[in-house]
Amino acid sequence: MIVIDSSAWIEFYRKDGLTEIKKTVTNAIKEDKAAINGIIHVEILAYASKAEDYENIDSDFSSFHWFDLGKHEFKLAAHIGKELREKGITIPATDLIVAASAQTSNASLLHYDRHFEIIASCYNFSTISPLRQWK
């Protein structure tokens, strides 16, 4: 399973988005491995610029796996955030929750956001990103 973060969805839906991300998302969809959660759903749909885009994306999202966010994911996100903060690293809460969702679901996380590489460098969870190639 692959949790596809909003940063990857933005690239996927952009006309000139990154080819590598577009291919990875397309393959995840074809293989029935695409997953989202409530945070990702809101981050993408709340900022859809046209009603037509909103409807199309919402329709797309309805066919993907949905990972519920519960107490365990929020507690893990808070723990990861606290640990990183003690190291002088601040990560947005939404990114911590998305990372915790992927980790508790034993899923990889497809993204285009450096925050997830920072989290992954300190915690054991799988990420897929072109950012790793650009370090």
OpenMM code with the backbone's topology and positions (N, CA, C; nanometers):
from openmm import Vec3, app, unit

residues = "MET ILE VAL ILE ASP SER SER ALA TRP ILE GLU PHE TYR ARG LYS ASP GLY LEU THR GLU ILE LYS LYS THR VAL THR ASN ALA ILE LYS GLU ASP LYS ALA ALA ILE ASN GLY ILE ILE HIS VAL GLU ILE LEU ALA TYR ALA SER LYS ALA GLU ASP TYR GLU ASN ILE ASP SER ASP PHE SER SER PHE HIS TRP PHE ASP LEU GLY LYS HIS GLU PHE LYS LEU ALA ALA HIS ILE GLY LYS GLU LEU ARG GLU LYS GLY ILE THR ILE PRO ALA THR ASP LEU ILE VAL ALA ALA SER ALA GLN THR SER ASN ALA SER LEU LEU HIS TYR ASP ARG HIS PHE GLU ILE ILE ALA SER CYS TYR ASN PHE SER THR ILE SER PRO LEU ARG GLN TRP LYS".split()
positions = [
    Vec3(0.0840, -0.1169, 0.0000),
    Vec3(0.0000, 0.0000, 0.0000),
    Vec3(0.0895, 0.1246, 0.0000),
    Vec3(0.0422, 0.2294, -0.0649),
    Vec3(0.1176, 0.3550, -0.0730),
    Vec3(0.0258, 0.4709, -0.0348),
    Vec3(0.0584, 0.5364, 0.0753),
    Vec3(-0.0118, 0.6592, 0.1116),
    Vec3(0.0450, 0.7690, 0.0222),
    Vec3(-0.0422, 0.8352, -0.0504),
    Vec3(0.0016, 0.9395, -0.1434),
    Vec3(-0.0292, 1.0748, -0.0802),
    Vec3(0.0765, 1.1441, -0.0389),
    Vec3(0.0633, 1.2734, 0.0286),
    Vec3(0.0132, 1.3804, -0.0675),
    Vec3(-0.0419, 1.4864, -0.0113),
    Vec3(-0.0931, 1.5971, -0.0931),
    Vec3(0.0154, 1.6572, -0.1822),
    Vec3(0.1402, 1.6580, -0.1356),
    Vec3(0.2489, 1.7125, -0.2185),
    Vec3(0.2653, 1.6321, -0.3476),
    Vec3(0.2424, 1.5016, -0.3408),
    Vec3(0.2495, 1.4175, -0.4610),
    Vec3(0.1246, 1.4354, -0.5470),
    Vec3(0.0076, 1.4494, -0.4829),
    Vec3(-0.1146, 1.4717, -0.5609),
    Vec3(-0.1066, 1.6025, -0.6390),
    Vec3(-0.0485, 1.7038, -0.5795),
    Vec3(-0.0338, 1.8319, -0.6500),
    Vec3(0.0482, 1.8115, -0.7768),
    Vec3(0.1579, 1.7383, -0.7664),
    Vec3(0.2405, 1.7099, -0.8848),
    Vec3(0.1632, 1.6256, -0.9859),
    Vec3(0.0861, 1.5298, -0.9362),
    Vec3(0.0094, 1.4417, -1.0241),
    Vec3(-0.0929, 1.5202, -1.1061),
    Vec3(-0.1637, 1.6105, -1.0433),
    Vec3(-0.2701, 1.6848, -1.1117),
    Vec3(-0.2195, 1.8055, -1.1906),
    Vec3(-0.0979, 1.8520, -1.1624),
    Vec3(-0.0430, 1.9643, -1.2394),
    Vec3(-0.0081, 1.9179, -1.3803),
    Vec3(-0.0398, 2.0012, -1.4777),
    Vec3(-0.0086, 1.9671, -1.6169),
    Vec3(0.1416, 1.9421, -1.6342),
    Vec3(0.2243, 2.0244, -1.5704),
    Vec3(0.3696, 2.0114, -1.5836),
    Vec3(0.4333, 1.9510, -1.4583),
    Vec3(0.3582, 1.8663, -1.3872),
    Vec3(0.4097, 1.8023, -1.2661),
    Vec3(0.5215, 1.7034, -1.2968),
    Vec3(0.5923, 1.6644, -1.1931),
    Vec3(0.7061, 1.5733, -1.2079),
    Vec3(0.6635, 1.4382, -1.2649),
    Vec3(0.7275, 1.3994, -1.3734),
    Vec3(0.6958, 1.2744, -1.4425),
    Vec3(0.7107, 1.1541, -1.3507),
    Vec3(0.8158, 1.1516, -1.2710),
    Vec3(0.8401, 1.0375, -1.1820),
    Vec3(0.7237, 1.0182, -1.0846),
    Vec3(0.6730, 1.1273, -1.0306),
    Vec3(0.5603, 1.1175, -0.9378),
    Vec3(0.4344, 1.0761, -1.0122),
    Vec3(0.4114, 1.1343, -1.1299),
    Vec3(0.2938, 1.0971, -1.2092),
    Vec3(0.2933, 0.9465, -1.2384),
    Vec3(0.4078, 0.8921, -1.2756),
    Vec3(0.4177, 0.7487, -1.3055),
    Vec3(0.3929, 0.6636, -1.1811),
    Vec3(0.4510, 0.7045, -1.0691),
    Vec3(0.4349, 0.6276, -0.9459),
    Vec3(0.2898, 0.6282, -0.8994),
    Vec3(0.2240, 0.7443, -0.9061),
    Vec3(0.0823, 0.7525, -0.8680),
    Vec3(-0.0022, 0.6667, -0.9619),
    Vec3(0.0219, 0.6790, -1.0918),
    Vec3(-0.0539, 0.6011, -1.1903),
    Vec3(-0.0396, 0.4516, -1.1641),
    Vec3(0.0826, 0.4060, -1.1370),
    Vec3(0.1047, 0.2641, -1.1082),
    Vec3(0.0346, 0.2212, -0.9797),
    Vec3(0.0398, 0.3057, -0.8772),
    Vec3(-0.0274, 0.2730, -0.7505),
    Vec3(-0.1775, 0.2583, -0.7714),
    Vec3(-0.2342, 0.3461, -0.8533),
    Vec3(-0.3776, 0.3384, -0.8826),
    Vec3(-0.4089, 0.2096, -0.9590),
    Vec3(-0.3307, 0.1807, -1.0639),
    Vec3(-0.3536, 0.0603, -1.1448),
    Vec3(-0.3427, -0.0669, -1.0618),
    Vec3(-0.2498, -0.0674, -0.9650),
    Vec3(-0.2267, -0.1857, -0.8821),
    Vec3(-0.3151, -0.1879, -0.7570),
    Vec3(-0.4084, -0.0935, -0.7471),
    Vec3(-0.4983, -0.0817, -0.6320),
    Vec3(-0.4211, -0.0684, -0.5010),
    Vec3(-0.3146, 0.0128, -0.5037),
    Vec3(-0.2327, 0.0366, -0.3847),
    Vec3(-0.2403, 0.1811, -0.3364),
    Vec3(-0.3168, 0.2661, -0.4047),
    Vec3(-0.3250, 0.4078, -0.3675),
    Vec3(-0.4092, 0.4243, -0.2416),
    Vec3(-0.3546, 0.4984, -0.1455),
    Vec3(-0.4254, 0.5222, -0.0198),
    Vec3(-0.4143, 0.6692, 0.0192),
    Vec3(-0.5191, 0.7171, 0.0863),
    Vec3(-0.5202, 0.8528, 0.1403),
    Vec3(-0.5781, 0.8463, 0.2817),
    Vec3(-0.5769, 0.9610, 0.3478),
    Vec3(-0.6446, 0.9729, 0.4772),
    Vec3(-0.7178, 1.1069, 0.4795),
    Vec3(-0.7825, 1.1373, 0.5901),
    Vec3(-0.8620, 1.2592, 0.5988),
    Vec3(-0.7825, 1.3869, 0.5813),
    Vec3(-0.6611, 1.3906, 0.6322),
    Vec3(-0.5762, 1.5104, 0.6179),
    Vec3(-0.5486, 1.5362, 0.4703),
    Vec3(-0.5077, 1.4339, 0.3982),
    Vec3(-0.4761, 1.4476, 0.2555),
    Vec3(-0.6013, 1.4886, 0.1785),
    Vec3(-0.7126, 1.4272, 0.2106),
    Vec3(-0.8399, 1.4589, 0.1457),
    Vec3(-0.8709, 1.6079, 0.1588),
    Vec3(-0.8614, 1.6604, 0.2799),
    Vec3(-0.8903, 1.8023, 0.3038),
    Vec3(-0.7867, 1.8916, 0.2364),
    Vec3(-0.6594, 1.8568, 0.2482),
    Vec3(-0.5545, 1.9416, 0.1900),
    Vec3(-0.5728, 1.9594, 0.0396),
    Vec3(-0.6181, 1.8578, -0.0294),
    Vec3(-0.6358, 1.8692, -0.1746),
    Vec3(-0.7708, 1.9302, -0.2104),
    Vec3(-0.8779, 1.8765, -0.1563),
    Vec3(-1.0106, 1.9229, -0.1984),
    Vec3(-1.0439, 2.0642, -0.1517),
    Vec3(-0.9958, 2.1038, -0.0366),
    Vec3(-1.0270, 2.2387, 0.0133),
    Vec3(-0.9678, 2.3477, -0.0748),
    Vec3(-0.8664, 2.3125, -0.1520),
    Vec3(-0.8005, 2.4129, -0.2354),
    Vec3(-0.8213, 2.3907, -0.3849),
    Vec3(-0.9149, 2.3046, -0.4209),
    Vec3(-0.9493, 2.2873, -0.5629),
    Vec3(-1.0044, 2.4202, -0.6133),
    Vec3(-0.9491, 2.4686, -0.7235),
    Vec3(-0.9834, 2.6040, -0.7692),
    Vec3(-1.1167, 2.6121, -0.8429),
    Vec3(-1.1638, 2.5014, -0.8974),
    Vec3(-1.2902, 2.5020, -0.9724),
    Vec3(-1.3796, 2.3900, -0.9210),
    Vec3(-1.5104, 2.4116, -0.9299),
    Vec3(-1.6060, 2.3086, -0.8875),
    Vec3(-1.5839, 2.1791, -0.9648),
    Vec3(-1.5524, 2.1911, -1.0927),
    Vec3(-1.5288, 2.0723, -1.1758),
    Vec3(-1.4075, 1.9946, -1.1251),
    Vec3(-1.2998, 2.0665, -1.0898),
    Vec3(-1.1812, 2.0002, -1.0352),
    Vec3(-1.2158, 1.9282, -0.9052),
    Vec3(-1.2918, 1.9962, -0.8202),
    Vec3(-1.3326, 1.9373, -0.6925),
    Vec3(-1.4063, 1.8058, -0.7163),
    Vec3(-1.5037, 1.8082, -0.8051),
    Vec3(-1.5843, 1.6886, -0.8325),
    Vec3(-1.4994, 1.5762, -0.8908),
    Vec3(-1.4105, 1.6091, -0.9840),
    Vec3(-1.3249, 1.5072, -1.0460),
    Vec3(-1.2300, 1.4444, -0.9445),
    Vec3(-1.1673, 1.5289, -0.8630),
    Vec3(-1.0728, 1.4774, -0.7638),
    Vec3(-1.1470, 1.3959, -0.6582),
    Vec3(-1.2606, 1.4462, -0.6122),
    Vec3(-1.3391, 1.3735, -0.5126),
    Vec3(-1.3809, 1.2369, -0.5672),
    Vec3(-1.4169, 1.2323, -0.6934),
    Vec3(-1.4528, 1.1057, -0.7576),
    Vec3(-1.3323, 1.0121, -0.7627),
    Vec3(-1.2162, 1.0659, -0.8017),
    Vec3(-1.0931, 0.9853, -0.8021),
    Vec3(-1.0666, 0.9287, -0.6628),
    Vec3(-1.0696, 1.0166, -0.5628),
    Vec3(-1.0348, 0.9774, -0.4264),
    Vec3(-1.1292, 0.8708, -0.3704),
    Vec3(-1.2525, 0.8686, -0.4170),
    Vec3(-1.3494, 0.7726, -0.3624),
    Vec3(-1.3124, 0.6281, -0.3951),
    Vec3(-1.2268, 0.6082, -0.4941),
    Vec3(-1.1893, 0.4717, -0.5317),
    Vec3(-1.0609, 0.4235, -0.4637),
    Vec3(-0.9968, 0.5097, -0.3850),
    Vec3(-0.8705, 0.4723, -0.3201),
    Vec3(-0.8951, 0.4181, -0.1795),
    Vec3(-0.7962, 0.3484, -0.1280),
    Vec3(-0.8031, 0.3015, 0.0100),
    Vec3(-0.8010, 0.4228, 0.1023),
    Vec3(-0.8793, 0.4171, 0.2089),
    Vec3(-0.8887, 0.5264, 0.3051),
    Vec3(-0.8371, 0.4752, 0.4393),
    Vec3(-0.7315, 0.5379, 0.4900),
    Vec3(-0.6792, 0.5020, 0.6213),
    Vec3(-0.7382, 0.5974, 0.7245),
    Vec3(-0.8152, 0.5408, 0.8166),
    Vec3(-0.8751, 0.6224, 0.9216),
    Vec3(-0.7674, 0.6709, 1.0178),
    Vec3(-0.7909, 0.7879, 1.0709),
    Vec3(-0.7010, 0.8452, 1.1699),
    Vec3(-0.7670, 0.8327, 1.3064),
    Vec3(-0.6986, 0.7673, 1.3968),
    Vec3(-0.7530, 0.7477, 1.5307),
    Vec3(-0.6534, 0.7895, 1.6371),
    Vec3(-0.6853, 0.7529, 1.7572),
    Vec3(-0.6033, 0.7908, 1.8723),
    Vec3(-0.4579, 0.7460, 1.8558),
    Vec3(-0.4387, 0.6243, 1.8062),
    Vec3(-0.3027, 0.5710, 1.7917),
    Vec3(-0.2187, 0.6580, 1.6974),
    Vec3(-0.2755, 0.6968, 1.5843),
    Vec3(-0.2024, 0.7795, 1.4869),
    Vec3(-0.1698, 0.9174, 1.5449),
    Vec3(-0.2656, 0.9756, 1.6161),
    Vec3(-0.2415, 1.1079, 1.6743),
    Vec3(-0.1369, 1.1022, 1.7855),
    Vec3(-0.1409, 0.9968, 1.8664),
    Vec3(-0.0405, 0.9827, 1.9724),
    Vec3(0.0986, 0.9617, 1.9126),
    Vec3(0.1066, 0.8799, 1.8080),
    Vec3(0.2354, 0.8582, 1.7423),
    Vec3(0.2865, 0.9878, 1.6800),
    Vec3(0.1998, 1.0621, 1.6142),
    Vec3(0.2391, 1.1899, 1.5541),
    Vec3(0.2920, 1.2854, 1.6607),
    Vec3(0.2238, 1.2923, 1.7740),
    Vec3(0.2683, 1.3799, 1.8829),
    Vec3(0.4042, 1.3356, 1.9359),
    Vec3(0.4228, 1.2043, 1.9496),
    Vec3(0.5507, 1.1517, 1.9984),
    Vec3(0.6647, 1.1855, 1.9016),
    Vec3(0.6421, 1.1611, 1.7741),
    Vec3(0.7449, 1.1921, 1.6737),
    Vec3(0.7758, 1.3417, 1.6752),
    Vec3(0.6721, 1.4244, 1.6797),
    Vec3(0.6923, 1.5691, 1.6825),
    Vec3(0.7720, 1.6144, 1.8027),
    Vec3(0.7417, 1.5576, 1.9197),
    Vec3(0.8144, 1.5922, 2.0420),
    Vec3(0.9609, 1.5518, 2.0314),
    Vec3(0.9844, 1.4298, 1.9831),
    Vec3(1.1223, 1.3814, 1.9686),
    Vec3(1.2026, 1.4707, 1.8732),
    Vec3(1.1426, 1.5067, 1.7622),
    Vec3(1.2123, 1.5926, 1.6662),
    Vec3(1.2327, 1.7323, 1.7232),
    Vec3(1.1340, 1.7825, 1.7947),
    Vec3(1.1438, 1.9163, 1.8538),
    Vec3(1.2587, 1.9213, 1.9541),
    Vec3(1.2797, 1.8127, 2.0275),
    Vec3(1.3913, 1.8057, 2.1224),
    Vec3(1.5257, 1.8104, 2.0508),
    Vec3(1.5261, 1.7762, 1.9229),
    Vec3(1.6475, 1.7846, 1.8404),
    Vec3(1.6549, 1.9174, 1.7665),
    Vec3(1.5601, 2.0069, 1.7936),
    Vec3(1.5589, 2.1377, 1.7291),
    Vec3(1.4909, 2.1398, 1.5935),
    Vec3(1.4139, 2.0362, 1.5636),
    Vec3(1.3467, 2.0258, 1.4335),
    Vec3(1.1959, 2.0399, 1.4543),
    Vec3(1.1353, 2.1329, 1.3836),
    Vec3(0.9908, 2.1516, 1.3919),
    Vec3(0.9271, 2.1091, 1.2601),
    Vec3(0.8309, 2.0205, 1.2693),
    Vec3(0.7590, 1.9678, 1.1528),
    Vec3(0.6114, 2.0045, 1.1697),
    Vec3(0.5435, 2.0483, 1.0628),
    Vec3(0.4003, 2.0787, 1.0744),
    Vec3(0.3205, 1.9567, 1.1234),
    Vec3(0.2215, 1.9830, 1.2066),
    Vec3(0.1402, 1.8754, 1.2643),
    Vec3(0.0765, 1.7874, 1.1569),
    Vec3(0.0308, 1.8488, 1.0480),
    Vec3(-0.0336, 1.7683, 0.9431),
    Vec3(0.0637, 1.6674, 0.8835),
    Vec3(0.1889, 1.7057, 0.8661),
    Vec3(0.2891, 1.6126, 0.8131),
    Vec3(0.3174, 1.5005, 0.9130),
    Vec3(0.3216, 1.5345, 1.0408),
    Vec3(0.3420, 1.4316, 1.1431),
    Vec3(0.2283, 1.3296, 1.1414),
    Vec3(0.1057, 1.3769, 1.1246),
    Vec3(-0.0110, 1.2878, 1.1227),
    Vec3(-0.0098, 1.1995, 0.9982),
    Vec3(0.0222, 1.2571, 0.8833),
    Vec3(0.0288, 1.1784, 0.7594),
    Vec3(0.1375, 1.0716, 0.7715),
    Vec3(0.2539, 1.1079, 0.8253),
    Vec3(0.3624, 1.0109, 0.8431),
    Vec3(0.3203, 0.9000, 0.9393),
    Vec3(0.2558, 0.9369, 1.0491),
    Vec3(0.2097, 0.8368, 1.1457),
    Vec3(0.1070, 0.7432, 1.0830),
    Vec3(0.0210, 0.7970, 0.9991),
    Vec3(-0.0793, 0.7160, 0.9296),
    Vec3(-0.0127, 0.6116, 0.8409),
    Vec3(0.0886, 0.6523, 0.7670),
    Vec3(0.1603, 0.5575, 0.6808),
    Vec3(0.2311, 0.4521, 0.7654),
    Vec3(0.2953, 0.4971, 0.8723),
    Vec3(0.3711, 0.4042, 0.9555),
    Vec3(0.2801, 0.3010, 1.0220),
    Vec3(0.1685, 0.3439, 1.0782),
    Vec3(0.0801, 0.2486, 1.1469),
    Vec3(0.0090, 0.1551, 1.0500),
    Vec3(0.0028, 0.1929, 0.9243),
    Vec3(-0.0609, 0.1096, 0.8215),
    Vec3(0.0394, 0.0228, 0.7472),
    Vec3(0.1664, 0.0292, 0.7882),
    Vec3(0.2736, -0.0441, 0.7200),
    Vec3(0.2762, -0.0133, 0.5713),
    Vec3(0.2550, 0.1126, 0.5386),
    Vec3(0.2529, 0.1572, 0.3990),
    Vec3(0.3734, 0.2460, 0.3718),
    Vec3(0.4115, 0.2532, 0.2460),
    Vec3(0.5112, 0.3517, 0.2038),
    Vec3(0.4406, 0.4852, 0.1878),
    Vec3(0.5172, 0.5927, 0.1922),
    Vec3(0.4612, 0.7267, 0.1759),
    Vec3(0.5246, 0.7928, 0.0547),
    Vec3(0.4434, 0.8192, -0.0467),
    Vec3(0.4889, 0.8906, -0.1662),
    Vec3(0.4689, 1.0394, -0.1412),
    Vec3(0.5751, 1.1176, -0.1599),
    Vec3(0.5662, 1.2601, -0.1290),
    Vec3(0.6655, 1.3410, -0.2115),
    Vec3(0.6499, 1.4712, -0.2014),
    Vec3(0.7441, 1.5672, -0.2583),
    Vec3(0.7604, 1.6803, -0.1566),
    Vec3(0.7999, 1.6426, -0.0351),
    Vec3(0.8055, 1.7338, 0.0788),
    Vec3(0.9222, 1.6916, 0.1682),
    Vec3(1.0184, 1.7801, 0.1842),
    Vec3(1.1385, 1.7478, 0.2627),
    Vec3(1.1092, 1.7083, 0.4072),
    Vec3(0.9984, 1.7543, 0.4626),
    Vec3(0.9658, 1.7188, 0.6013),
    Vec3(0.9581, 1.5676, 0.6204),
    Vec3(0.9070, 1.4973, 0.5215),
    Vec3(0.8928, 1.3521, 0.5356),
    Vec3(1.0280, 1.2815, 0.5309),
    Vec3(1.1220, 1.3357, 0.4571),
    Vec3(1.2564, 1.2774, 0.4568),
    Vec3(1.3242, 1.2999, 0.5914),
    Vec3(1.2982, 1.4138, 0.6540),
    Vec3(1.3520, 1.4409, 0.7879),
    Vec3(1.2931, 1.3412, 0.8875),
    Vec3(1.1623, 1.3230, 0.8828),
    Vec3(1.0974, 1.2275, 0.9732),
    Vec3(1.1528, 1.0869, 0.9491),
    Vec3(1.1628, 1.0467, 0.8237),
    Vec3(1.2097, 0.9114, 0.7899),
    Vec3(1.3547, 0.8891, 0.8319),
    Vec3(1.4350, 0.9958, 0.8353),
    Vec3(1.5747, 0.9799, 0.8762),
    Vec3(1.5861, 0.9497, 1.0260),
    Vec3(1.4823, 0.9817, 1.1017),
    Vec3(1.4829, 0.9583, 1.2462),
    Vec3(1.3957, 0.8406, 1.2883),
    Vec3(1.3010, 0.8026, 1.2036),
    Vec3(1.2052, 0.6964, 1.2362),
    Vec3(1.1960, 0.5996, 1.1202),
    Vec3(1.1708, 0.4759, 1.1543),
    Vec3(1.1716, 0.3704, 1.0542),
    Vec3(1.0384, 0.3619, 0.9802),
    Vec3(1.0286, 0.4347, 0.8695),
    Vec3(0.9159, 0.4130, 0.7800),
    Vec3(0.9601, 0.4426, 0.6384),
    Vec3(0.8911, 0.3824, 0.5442),
    Vec3(0.9322, 0.3840, 0.4039),
    Vec3(0.8762, 0.5054, 0.3303),
    Vec3(0.9645, 0.5755, 0.2597),
    Vec3(0.9203, 0.6868, 0.1759),
    Vec3(0.9621, 0.6632, 0.0316),
    Vec3(0.8853, 0.7213, -0.0581),
    Vec3(0.9162, 0.7205, -0.2008),
    Vec3(0.9150, 0.8663, -0.2431),
    Vec3(1.0288, 0.9143, -0.2915),
    Vec3(1.0352, 1.0558, -0.3275),
    Vec3(1.1539, 1.0847, -0.4177),
    Vec3(1.1344, 1.1734, -0.5165),
    Vec3(1.2478, 1.2166, -0.5975),
    Vec3(1.3431, 1.3054, -0.5185),
    Vec3(1.3015, 1.3554, -0.4028),
    Vec3(1.3874, 1.4424, -0.3228),
    Vec3(1.5147, 1.3717, -0.2792),
    Vec3(1.5064, 1.2424, -0.2519),
    Vec3(1.6228, 1.1672, -0.2087),
    Vec3(1.7344, 1.1717, -0.3123),
    Vec3(1.6962, 1.1799, -0.4376),
    Vec3(1.7951, 1.1804, -0.5455),
    Vec3(1.8642, 1.3158, -0.5589),
    Vec3(1.8067, 1.4207, -0.4992),
    Vec3(1.8599, 1.5554, -0.5185),
    Vec3(1.9422, 1.6060, -0.4017),
    Vec3(1.9671, 1.5214, -0.3030),
    Vec3(2.0443, 1.5660, -0.1857),
    Vec3(2.1873, 1.5932, -0.2229),
] * unit.nanometer
topology = app.Topology()
chain = topology.addChain("A")
for resn in residues:
    res = topology.addResidue(resn, chain)
    for name in ("N", "CA", "C"):
        topology.addAtom(name, app.Element.getBySymbol(name[0]), res)
